């Protein structure tokens, strides 16, 4: 399994993103491939929040269109929504402990903790 972070899903939608075409190609190859793509619920909610917010993208999506897009992905055999494991909190806490950057790394640490706990890889644009 490969865990997808938010930008991997948003950049293919956002034609103004610098890496739009490269990430869109990667996502299509991943969807066409055999490896499972895990999408955390936090990423799904972030995708819905960003793509439907006016001004966040050059062309925001209607809520129903964004929901339909997520629904389309979740119906694919190789895509699944993923949840935290029982050991998520200690890993998440360890990743954030001592962070001086405040709130900025929280979401990234959450995704990293999911990836570590599931012993999988992360697809990211960072």
HELIX and SHEET records of a PDB file:
HELIX    1   1 UNK A    6  UNK A   10  1                                   5    
HELIX    2   2 UNK A   20  UNK A   32  1                                  13    
HELIX    3   3 UNK A   41  UNK A   52  1                                  12    
HELIX    4   4 UNK A   63  UNK A   74  1                                  12    
HELIX    5   5 UNK A   88  UNK A   96  1                                   9    
HELIX    6   6 UNK A  106  UNK A  118  1                                  13    
SHEET    1   A 4 UNK A  79  UNK A  82  0                                        
SHEET    2   A 4 UNK A  37  UNK A  40  1                                        
SHEET    3   A 4 UNK A   2  UNK A   4  1                                        
SHEET    4   A 4 UNK A 121  UNK A 123  1                                        
END                                                                             
